[in-house]
């Protein structure tokens, strides 16, 4: 099987490449600024804003499956419109597509638990871009799957783990919110899920997040305890009433997706336990 990982130089993309290569698949990957490392991979520069560039990469790689992990936060052209270009082009070429979305498509207003039947109601520009992308992807590509996920953790390389280390070292000034709750997922579990959905021909909406609901502060404490950092240096506060916009309590309910998978979603209390290292 030939798999193209869009955004392969990123944290999640590089783990998908590693797992796909280990499983014996032919792997190609794209990057926006510079290629990643890891297993031998055919790298292709790609601007998701340019449909002709996308068509050229697909013509060269000839993938059976495309997994899109690329995102540029609230950059509408890349995060919202880019996946639609990708869906249109892969649908025309009869290539299966798995697109990674986010729990940022939900507001956390009026409910806490969100399963695959819940409609997006974003309250940030990034959430709006991701919601637009997933709606467009499913509308134009009959063989597409959208996988929503939460905070991605793993190996000390995630943005959340790096932030905790920076806060503990006094390199940055910041607060970890106690009222901002998510369901963190380990990068290896998420990458395995995306490959499993892709290789099984999965379509439609899927949720892939861990079973433990944690505030960003509680998550930071687990990271600090695992890595031997001084937890007293992690300042806590409330997002509500702060100047930083964002949803509060958003818990992805992944039980329906979990029932269809061999891959098990571990909770953050399990994969961040010192005993698991």
N, C-alpha and C positions, 0 to 999 in steps of 0.2 A: 504494500500500500504506500502511495506517495502522499505525504502530508505537508502542507504549507502552513507555517506558523507566522501570521501577520503580527508584528510587534515582538519578534523572537528575541530581540536583545534586552527585553525587559525582565523583571524578576519572575513573573509567571511564565512568560514565553520561554525563557531559558530552561525552566524545569520541564515544560512540555517537550522541548527538544530532547532533553536528557532521557526522559522516559520513552519517548517514541523511538529514539536511536537504540536504546537498550533492548527494545522489543523487536528490533530488526526492520523497522520501517525506513523507507527513503524519506529524508527530511530536508525541506527547503525552508528558509526563513527570510523575513524582511526586516529592515531597520529604517529609521528616519534620519538619524545622524551618523551613527557608526555601528558596524557589525558587533555582535556579541562574541563570547568565547564558547567554551564547552566542546562537545563532540564535533567532529568534522561535519560541516553543514554548508550547503550552497546558500550564500547570502546574496540578497537582492535589495538594492535601495528602492524604497517605495514611498511615494507621496499619495496618501489616500484621498487627497483633494483633487487628484488628477486621474480621471477615468482611463485615459490613454496609457498612463504609466502602469496602472493596475492591469489593464488588458495585456500589456507586453510581458509583465511578470508571469501571469497565468499561462500565457502562450509558451513561455520558456520552460516553466516548471512542469506543466501538465499534471497538476495534483488531482488526486481522487477526493481529497478532503481539504478544506481550509478552516483553520481555527484562528479567530480574530481576537487577540488580546490587546490590541492597540487602543490607546486613549490619550487625549491631550487635555484632560480636565474640561474646563468650560469653553475650549476652542470649538465653536460650533461647526466649522468647516470640517474638522478632523473627527470629533467625537460624535456628532449627529449625522452629518452628511456623508462622511467617509464610509461608514458601514452600509449605507444605502447604496452607494456606488458599488461596493464590494458584493452586496446581495444581488443587485441587478446583473452584474457581470458573471458571477458564479452560477446564477440561475440560468443565464443564457447558455453557458457552457456545460450545464448539467453536473455541476460540482457541488457536493454536499458542503454545508457551511454551519459552523458552530460559532456563535457570537457571544462574547462575555459581556454581561451587563452588571448592574450594581444595585445594592439595596438603597442607593441614593435616589432611586425613582419613587420612593415612598416618603411621606411627610412625617409619619409617626403621630399624626393628629387623629384622635378619635378611635384608634386601635393600637395594639402593640404587635400582635402576631400577624405575619403576612405570608399566606401561601400563594401558590401559583394562580389562583383564581382572582386575586386582588388586583384592582386596576391602579396603574401608576397615578400619583398625585404629587409630583415633585415640587419642592419649594426653593431650590437653588438652581443656578444656571447649569451646573454640572449635572444635577439630577434631571433637568429638563432635556439636556442634550442626550443623556443615556436613554431616557424614556422615548424620545423621538427616534433614536437609532433602533431600539428593539422593536418598536411598532412598525417601522419601515421595513426592517429585515423580514419580519414574519409576513408582512403584507405582500411582498414581491417575490419571495423565495419559498416554494412549497416544500423544499427539502432542507430547510434551515431549522436549527435549534438555537434558542436563546437561554443562556445559563446565567442567572443572577447570583451574585456572591456577596460576601461581606468583607470585613478586614482580613487581609491575607498576611499570614505570619510564617516565618520559617528561617532557620539557620542564622539568625541574627542579621539577615540582609534586608528585611522588609523596612518600609518607611517608618512603621510604628516602633519596631525594635531600635532602629537608629535614633529616633527621637528620644526614646527613654534614655539611651546612653548619653546623648547630648545634654539632656536635662540634668542627669545625675553628675555629669562632668562640669556643669556650669557653662557649657559652650553656647547655649541658647537660653532665652528667658521664655517661659511658657507655663501653661496650666493644663493638667489632664482633667477632663470633665467627669464628674460623678453622675451626671444625669443624661449622658450621651451613651446609650446602650446598643451594642451590636452583638453578632454571633460570629466570632472569629473562626477562620478556617486555616488549616495548615496548607502550605503551598503544594506539598506532595499529594495530599488528598484531593485538592482542587484540580491539579494537572491530571491526575489519574481519572477523575470524574469526566473532565472534558474529553479525554481520549476515549473513554468508555462510551460516552454519549455519541461521539463522532463515529467510532468504529461499529457501533450497533445500529447506525442509521436513525438515531433519535431525532425527533422534530418537536416543535412547539416550545413551551416554557418549562424551565426546570429551575429549582432552587438548590444551591450548593453552599451550605454554611454549616458551621459546627453546632452542636446541641447546647453549648454553654452560652448563656446571655451574660455579658459582662460590660460594665462601664469602661470607658477608656482609662480611667484611673485604676480600676481593679485589674485591667489587662496590663497596665504599666507596672503594677506591683508584682504580678506574676513574672513578667520579663525581668524585672530587677532582681527578684529573689533567685530566679534561675541563674542569672549571670553574676551574682554576688555583688550587686550594687547597693548603695545606701538608699533605702526606700524613703527615708525622711527628707531626701532632697527632691522628691517628686511632689510638687505643689498641686493641690486639688482645688477645683472650683466648679461653678455651674455654667453650662452653656446658656441656659435660659437667662435672659436679661443681659447677656454679654453682647459685644459688637460683632461676634463671629457667627454668621448665619449657618443654619444646618438643622436637620431633623434631630429629634431627641431619641426616643425609645423606638427602634426599628429592629424587630426580631424576625428574621427569615425562618419560616417553617419549611424545613427541607424533608419532611417525612415521606411525602409522596414520591419525590425523586429518589430518596434513599431506598425505598422498597424495590425499585427497579434496578439497583446497582449492586455489583460485587464490592466496589469500593466502599469503605466505611468512613463516615465523617467523625473524626475524633473531636472531642471538646477541648477548649483551650486549657482547662485545668489538667487535662491529661497530657497534651503534647508540650506544655510548658513546665511540667513537673520535672524537677532535677533528676528524678529517677528514670525519666524517659530519655535522657541525653546519653 
